[in-house]
Amino acid sequence: MSDANSRLEKLTNYFLINVFFLVLFGVIMVFSASYMYAKENMGSSYFFLTKQLVYIGLGLVLAMVFSRFKILYLYKQAYKLNALFCVLLTLTLVPGLSVVIKGSKRWLNLGFMNLQPGEFMKFSLMLAAIRYFENFNNYTPKQRLLYLSGLVYPLGILILQPDFGTFFISSMIIGFIAFLSSFPRKYFYSTLVVGLVGAFGIMISAPYRVKRVLTFLDPWADPRGSGFQIIQSFLAFANGSFFGQGLGNSNEKLFYLPEAYNDFIFSVIGEELGFIGVFVTAVMFVSFIFVGLKMAITLKSRVGSILVSTVIFAIGLQAFLNMGVVLGVLPTKGLNLPFISYGGSSMVANLAALGLIMACIKIQPGDAKEVRSQGKQTPAGSLRSVFQ
């Protein structure tokens, strides 16, 4: 075994161990944050815990399935896969098919769970964006516009749902891939400026988004209304202090803090486990990002490197956006904490995305060469070539 392969194997083992502890910690905290609410409203303290374990099992099955795919095949089918999830995303706007929660149409009812197509679309969009930007120079102007529409269309649907959090993550994914790929810099920077102006316009176009920004600036202006949730989050961290109240002893989860087992589970971690729990959680995600990017750099396939780094970027970005919102340093966006928060679509999609990472790691030298040749790119090799 070569030194490079041995190093990649060690990094992969560290990475999987890191993910295991994130998921395990998430299971513990979901039960701690939800057992009282579940007992009072669902009739069983184990309601959310049981469902979370089912989602984890389903996600692991999909991860194993995707890990057995050849990444070259998924790369070739990227536009078709993205079109499929665009259709599912569109169905969320169809009355009778969509599930409306708090005014948002983000889910489809599958019976055993509410499917949020946007969580899966992030990763199909990722594959499509890699293929688009890596082959941009080989497309005719007509092809460029046609395939670009497949990247822009789901963003429009996300705005209509509305789901500004997933819209933001998806937009960042596209920008990140455009930066890493061989997409011409003159187009990249001009598109970046247009995108930033457009995102600002979208943000201020809806009154509730403006209200979120104002609440972020001064949550005490409406302490019983829009500022209630973030104020309760502050109280949770204050109660936790350095060592915390003890696992299971949160007061805020007792019907004070909305979404205690979902978007604001980080607040429960802060209250029960204190600064130490918050610090350890942040370290686990930093380790996830660091080891994941080291894996991406080690890969010999350029497309594989970009895909792995983008999966790590997307999950890591969402994690720190969630922490920022809960800590009050960012406006609320409706994003949960990956691997830790309760949620079927998020857990299944993120674990399935790890299957894509495993598929990239298993790329053989011949496969890597063929993937690179799809776009007939001059730069070859791993992600290191992107920064040269």
Secondary structure, 3 states (H helix, E strand, C coil): CCHHHHHHHHHHHHHHHHHHHHHHHHHHHHHHHHHHHHHHHCCCCCHHHHHHHHHHHHHHHHHHHHHCCCHHHHHHCHHHHHHHHHHHHHHCCCCCCEEEECCEEEEEECCCCEECHHHHHHHHHHHHHHHHHHCHHHCCHHHHHHHHHHHHHHHHHHHHCCCHHHHHHHHHHHHHHHHHCCCCHHHHHHHHHHHHHHHHHHHHHCHHHHHHHHHHHCHHHCCCCCCHHHHHHHHHHHHHCCCCCCCCCCCCCCCCCCCCCCCCHHHHHHHHHHHHHHHHHHHHHHHHHHHHHHHHHHCCCHHHHHHHHHHHHHHHHHHHHHHHHHCCCCCCCCCCCCCCCCCHHHHHHHHHHHHHHHHHHCCCHHHHHHHHHHCCCCCCCCHHHHHC
